Amino acid sequence: MAKPNKKLPTRTVDIYCANCKTQLYKYHKGGKGSLVKCFKERIAVDYTKAPGMCPQCEQTFARDTLVRGTPALKMIGGKVYMK
């Protein structure tokens, strides 16, 4: 499979915890679909202390994984939302 495009998309979205509404990331998202995974190289601003863990309520919202050979966070359904 092909690697994700190295050129970052221009659109950034804010990702929030669904439980406590704390901002987690500012992310360069490509496409119109829902947020399924976050490539680590596309995260513009990281507000978390540990990867995949909310700093406020300490709920796990994502799992570390490799997608097409690139490090990514795979989001758990319903744990985050984006604006």
Secondary structure, 3 states (H helix, E strand, C coil): CCCCCCCCCCCEEEEEECCCCCEEEEEECCCCCCCCEEEHHHEEEECCCCCCECCCCCCECEEEEEECCEEEEEECCCCEEEC
